[in-house]
């Protein structure tokens, strides 16, 4: 149990941003009166820690900047609450994979210098479980990389956690890359490549394993960056996804936001972003070369994670399954007793999903009884 409760954090994750990025995200934005103290404390800690960034930059340039990637990444795609975290944890048992860690999401500039000290303090302070679903939290566990990218540049969707009133703007420009400028896209590509190289160095992996829901809207750009990248797309019952996402976003945004957003607007944003992400993925997935994409229902994966993982390795021609077999099998056996949240669909949920997401229900063949 960490010293601090998640929903009462006195700062937010922007403490790990570099000074320039912090200002690019927050300057000119409205900070709510109730969050001025959190904003000022976050800003002060960020200013102090930013003084250490040049130490990592110099080491990165010396050790990693010119080193090519051995393999293109493996991307686990899917909307939030579609089971991507569980699959990420299963695949990360294979030590040939490298990944972004929870520590790295908050302190991406303190990876190659000072990590033992800062990681120890972070571990002491942070809770040991996610408050929304009781999934384990620890500094070295694999984590989605969008939070880390948010602290490295201002061109990411996860700015919405801090400034939720701007969700539509961030979704169109940095989730779908509609209207993103060439310079912004170039910065995204450079920062993402840098994050991958540091992640592999940190975890001693040879192939980057990504679990990042926002990448679901970036398939076109990811294929350009990594022509032989492998993609796994998870779909899940939309009724469950809606209920779970609403709970997850409502709870997670509390310690992060710097301005208020109503329950109704948050819900409207979820409905809108889901549709945008779905349609963008469907429009672009044909760009993935044959043999590099597997689509699977989470409900099917959950029934037999070990067998389905073996199937995915084979379909994507991924190396290393036989070597990783014992540890993957041990992990999924350990998780067999895990009690996930069960959802009773309210009439309101059924009406919202059927009105706003009928395309997903129809294409994937889901009904209310499939949750």
Secondary structure as UniProt FT lines:
FT   HELIX           6..8
FT   HELIX           13..16
FT   HELIX           19..26
FT   TURN            27..28
FT   HELIX           33..35
FT   HELIX           36..50
FT   TURN            51..52
FT   HELIX           53..63
FT   TURN            64..66
FT   STRAND          74..77
FT   TURN            80..81
FT   HELIX           84..91
FT   TURN            92..93
FT   TURN            95..96
FT   STRAND          97..98
FT   HELIX           102..106
FT   TURN            108..109
FT   HELIX           115..125
FT   TURN            131..133
FT   TURN            139..140
FT   HELIX           146..150
FT   TURN            151..152
FT   HELIX           157..161
FT   HELIX           164..166
FT   HELIX           167..170
FT   HELIX           171..175
FT   HELIX           182..203
FT   STRAND          207..211
FT   HELIX           213..217
FT   HELIX           219..225
FT   TURN            227..228
FT   STRAND          230..235
FT   HELIX           238..252
FT   TURN            253..256
FT   HELIX           263..284
FT   HELIX           285..287
FT   TURN            290..291
FT   STRAND          293..297
FT   HELIX           298..303
FT   HELIX           305..315
FT   TURN            316..317
FT   HELIX           321..334
FT   HELIX           335..337
FT   HELIX           347..356
FT   HELIX           358..364
FT   HELIX           368..370
//
